[in-house]
Amino acid sequence: MQKAIIIDDERLARNELKKLLLEFPEIEVIEEATNAKEGIEKIETLNPDLIFLDIQMPGKTGFDMLQELDRIPQVIFTTAYDEYALKAFEVNALDYLMKPIEPKRLADALQKLIQAEEKELAAQQAFSRGLLTENDQVFVKDGERCWFVKLSEVRLFESVGNYAKVFFAGNKPLILKSLNALEERLDEKTFFRANRKHIVNLRMIEKIEPYFNGGLLLDLQGGEKVEVSRRQAVKFKEMMSL
């Protein structure tokens, strides 16, 4: 069962969507909101799996609202305007439905939700199997975009609450995995815990400099600069024979 919140300033639009969703018993509408402020409060309190989000609302737009959230659920935009479609997919929306919503389009959007959940589960199961080497591939998804990434191509993991941001090529998607959980799975010969927030790929370091309080500053191939804490700097020097 997927918990959903409908965020739309038009009562008739909310009612119509709720009526359409009765055909989908796997979706439970747990709350409604009439503007971005209300939407943020209800998302943070109720932690839904999915939101149906209007774009043009009094005060802040749906896009403004998403920027203020710490954790973004799956998003299906519902709007009377088609000019926002490109921007919607830039923020990794699951789908973009034009009002009045057609039952077939709604069914297609919810099918994408099921597929996304299945891929997420497969990714989590892959992460739960034994130690990962740099030659292993992991599945990473961010909204509509998906990748199979060789771990040797990942230069950095960065902690974002219960998530980790994965840096590879020009991409930085989030995965639902804490840095501590990742550290347990990654080969320490390749991946080094530089500080509380970062794990770096040792093969992606371009430059090492002394830093404050006996720490080190690492320049990575992607241009990121990562501080090695003083405690970890001791371990790092031993590993790298510095």
LUMMARFI-584888 format. One record per residue (C-alpha): residue in three letters; x, y, z. Coordinates in nm, 3 decimals. Layout:
<recs>
(ALA (X Y Z))
...
</recs>
This chain:
<recs>
(MET (0.000 0.000 0.000))
(GLN (0.138 0.338 -0.106))
(LYS (0.043 0.639 0.110))
(ALA (-0.038 0.947 -0.097))
(ILE (-0.110 1.316 -0.036))
(ILE (-0.291 1.534 -0.291))
(ILE (-0.168 1.896 -0.298))
(ASP (-0.393 2.120 -0.509))
(ASP (-0.573 2.447 -0.438))
(GLU (-0.883 2.339 -0.635))
(ARG (-1.125 2.134 -0.427))
(LEU (-1.299 1.994 -0.738))
(ALA (-0.965 1.877 -0.881))
(ARG (-0.879 1.703 -0.551))
(ASN (-1.219 1.533 -0.538))
(GLU (-1.196 1.420 -0.901))
(LEU (-0.851 1.269 -0.846))
(LYS (-0.965 1.093 -0.526))
(LYS (-1.255 0.945 -0.722))
(LEU (-1.019 0.817 -0.995))
(LEU (-0.785 0.670 -0.733))
(LEU (-1.067 0.451 -0.594))
(GLU (-0.987 0.221 -0.890))
(PHE (-0.637 0.170 -0.750))
(PRO (-0.661 -0.002 -0.409))
(GLU (-0.280 -0.001 -0.379))
(ILE (-0.292 0.380 -0.334))
(GLU (-0.430 0.521 -0.008))
(VAL (-0.494 0.896 -0.001))
(ILE (-0.407 0.983 0.358))
(GLU (-0.435 1.363 0.341))
(GLU (-0.494 1.669 0.122))
(ALA (-0.335 2.015 0.116))
(THR (-0.444 2.335 -0.057))
(ASN (-0.108 2.513 -0.090))
(ALA (0.269 2.463 -0.066))
(LYS (0.297 2.562 0.302))
(GLU (0.029 2.313 0.403))
(GLY (0.184 2.054 0.173))
(ILE (0.528 2.083 0.336))
(GLU (0.378 2.048 0.686))
(LYS (0.179 1.737 0.592))
(ILE (0.465 1.571 0.403))
(GLU (0.703 1.623 0.693))
(THR (0.447 1.497 0.947))
(LEU (0.301 1.202 0.754))
(ASN (0.600 1.094 0.539))
(PRO (0.398 0.979 0.233))
(ASP (0.537 0.754 -0.041))
(LEU (0.380 0.964 -0.316))
(ILE (0.243 1.313 -0.373))
(PHE (0.011 1.436 -0.646))
(LEU (0.125 1.795 -0.685))
(ASP (-0.032 2.090 -0.865))
(ILE (0.215 2.347 -1.000))
(GLN (0.025 2.677 -1.005))
(MET (-0.103 2.746 -0.653))
(PRO (-0.151 3.065 -0.450))
(GLY (0.178 3.174 -0.292))
(LYS (0.447 2.923 -0.381))
(THR (0.445 2.693 -0.684))
(GLY (0.479 2.317 -0.664))
(PHE (0.844 2.354 -0.775))
(ASP (0.911 2.604 -0.493))
(MET (0.761 2.359 -0.247))
(LEU (0.989 2.073 -0.356))
(GLN (1.298 2.289 -0.306))
(GLU (1.206 2.334 0.062))
(LEU (1.170 1.965 0.142))
(ASP (1.450 1.767 0.307))
(ARG (1.312 1.440 0.175))
(ILE (1.111 1.432 -0.147))
(PRO (0.861 1.147 -0.197))
(GLN (0.778 1.020 -0.545))
(VAL (0.607 1.306 -0.733))
(ILE (0.332 1.299 -0.995))
(PHE (0.252 1.650 -1.115))
(THR (-0.112 1.733 -1.195))
(THR (-0.159 2.058 -1.385))
(ALA (-0.366 2.237 -1.644))
(TYR (-0.051 2.378 -1.807))
(ASP (0.181 2.185 -2.038))
(GLU (0.471 2.435 -2.045))
(TYR (0.620 2.295 -1.723))
(ALA (0.668 1.938 -1.849))
(LEU (1.042 1.970 -1.916))
(LYS (1.107 2.129 -1.578))
(ALA (0.902 1.856 -1.411))
(PHE (1.133 1.586 -1.545))
(GLU (1.438 1.790 -1.450))
(VAL (1.329 1.751 -1.086))
(ASN (1.289 1.376 -1.147))
(ALA (0.910 1.364 -1.131))
(LEU (0.759 1.021 -1.185))
(ASP (0.504 1.164 -1.431))
(TYR (0.324 1.478 -1.547))
(LEU (-0.054 1.455 -1.584))
(MET (-0.262 1.714 -1.763))
(LYS (-0.600 1.812 -1.618))
(PRO (-0.862 1.684 -1.666))
(ILE (-0.677 1.364 -1.580))
(GLU (-0.751 1.066 -1.803))
(PRO (-0.787 0.731 -1.620))
(LYS (-0.548 0.563 -1.869))
(ARG (-0.273 0.824 -1.808))
(LEU (-0.319 0.789 -1.433))
(ALA (-0.284 0.410 -1.463))
(ASP (0.038 0.455 -1.666))
(ALA (0.180 0.692 -1.403))
(LEU (0.103 0.450 -1.120))
(GLN (0.263 0.166 -1.317))
(LYS (0.583 0.374 -1.321))
(LEU (0.554 0.400 -0.942))
(ILE (0.535 0.020 -0.910))
(GLN (0.836 -0.023 -1.142))
(ALA (1.035 0.234 -0.943))
(GLU (0.955 0.051 -0.618))
(GLU (1.062 -0.282 -0.768))
(LYS (1.393 -0.134 -0.887))
(GLU (1.452 0.025 -0.547))
(LEU (1.394 -0.310 -0.378))
(ALA (1.631 -0.485 -0.621))
(ALA (1.895 -0.221 -0.553))
(GLN (1.862 -0.262 -0.176))
(GLN (1.884 -0.641 -0.208))
(ALA (2.197 -0.605 -0.423))
(PHE (2.353 -0.390 -0.151))
(SER (2.270 -0.649 0.115))
(ARG (2.480 -0.925 -0.044))
(GLY (2.838 -0.941 0.085))
(LEU (3.137 -0.714 0.030))
(LEU (3.145 -0.513 -0.291))
(THR (3.466 -0.480 -0.492))
(GLU (3.553 -0.200 -0.734))
(ASN (3.459 -0.430 -1.024))
(ASP (3.103 -0.481 -0.898))
(GLN (2.818 -0.292 -1.055))
(VAL (2.545 -0.131 -0.845))
(PHE (2.202 -0.012 -0.952))
(VAL (2.136 0.356 -0.885))
(LYS (1.813 0.540 -0.960))
(ASP (1.710 0.900 -0.919))
(GLY (1.347 0.960 -1.010))
(GLU (1.308 0.858 -1.374))
(ARG (1.680 0.812 -1.437))
(CYS (1.857 0.481 -1.372))
(TRP (2.215 0.367 -1.401))
(PHE (2.421 0.051 -1.355))
(VAL (2.742 0.195 -1.220))
(LYS (3.074 0.018 -1.181))
(LEU (3.204 0.101 -0.833))
(SER (3.544 0.186 -0.980))
(GLU (3.371 0.483 -1.153))
(VAL (3.231 0.622 -0.825))
(ARG (3.467 0.883 -0.686))
(LEU (3.274 0.990 -0.375))
(PHE (2.986 0.902 -0.142))
(GLU (2.842 1.190 0.061))
(SER (2.606 1.152 0.356))
(VAL (2.267 1.328 0.331))
(GLY (2.075 1.210 0.638))
(ASN (1.962 0.850 0.579))
(TYR (2.063 0.882 0.214))
(ALA (2.398 0.892 0.038))
(LYS (2.481 1.102 -0.267))
(VAL (2.677 0.902 -0.525))
(PHE (2.925 1.101 -0.737))
(PHE (3.014 0.944 -1.075))
(ALA (3.078 1.114 -1.413))
(GLY (2.855 1.426 -1.405))
(ASN (2.585 1.265 -1.188))
(LYS (2.505 1.290 -0.816))
(PRO (2.193 1.080 -0.748))
(LEU (2.078 0.985 -0.397))
(ILE (2.045 0.628 -0.275))
(LEU (1.856 0.518 0.035))
(LYS (2.162 0.396 0.222))
(SER (2.348 0.548 0.515))
(LEU (2.721 0.610 0.491))
(ASN (2.784 0.366 0.778))
(ALA (2.596 0.089 0.594))
(LEU (2.793 0.163 0.278))
(GLU (3.124 0.160 0.462))
(GLU (3.052 -0.193 0.585))
(ARG (2.999 -0.312 0.227))
(LEU (3.283 -0.133 0.045))
(ASP (3.635 -0.265 0.008))
(GLU (3.858 -0.050 0.229))
(LYS (4.150 -0.099 -0.010))
(THR (3.960 0.119 -0.259))
(PHE (3.715 0.325 -0.053))
(PHE (3.827 0.531 0.246))
(ARG (3.611 0.698 0.512))
(ALA (3.763 1.048 0.505))
(ASN (3.532 1.203 0.765))
(ARG (3.182 1.178 0.913))
(LYS (3.020 1.279 0.581))
(HIS (3.241 1.136 0.305))
(ILE (3.380 0.811 0.166))
(VAL (3.631 0.865 -0.118))
(ASN (3.762 0.638 -0.392))
(LEU (4.140 0.632 -0.331))
(ARG (4.204 0.586 -0.703))
(MET (4.020 0.909 -0.783))
(ILE (4.248 1.135 -0.572))
(GLU (4.448 1.383 -0.781))
(LYS (4.615 1.587 -0.509))
(ILE (4.676 1.569 -0.133))
(GLU (4.747 1.880 0.076))
(PRO (4.803 1.943 0.449))
(TYR (4.498 2.100 0.614))
(PHE (4.384 2.248 0.947))
(ASN (4.462 2.074 1.277))
(GLY (4.669 1.796 1.123))
(GLY (4.404 1.699 0.872))
(LEU (4.442 1.662 0.495))
(LEU (4.260 1.807 0.194))
(LEU (4.198 1.575 -0.103))
(ASP (4.133 1.701 -0.457))
(LEU (3.926 1.447 -0.652))
(GLN (3.912 1.400 -1.028))
(GLY (3.564 1.552 -1.046))
(GLY (3.686 1.875 -0.884))
(GLU (3.547 1.801 -0.536))
(LYS (3.759 1.886 -0.233))
(VAL (3.722 1.654 0.066))
(GLU (3.870 1.710 0.408))
(VAL (4.025 1.412 0.590))
(SER (3.972 1.455 0.963))
(ARG (4.279 1.456 1.187))
(ARG (4.202 1.110 1.323))
(GLN (4.144 0.963 0.978))
(ALA (4.451 1.143 0.840))
(VAL (4.672 0.921 1.060))
(LYS (4.509 0.609 0.915))
(PHE (4.523 0.753 0.563))
(LYS (4.897 0.823 0.585))
(GLU (4.960 0.469 0.707))
(MET (4.756 0.323 0.420))
(MET (4.921 0.540 0.158))
(SER (5.267 0.512 0.318))
(LEU (5.304 0.887 0.338))
</recs>
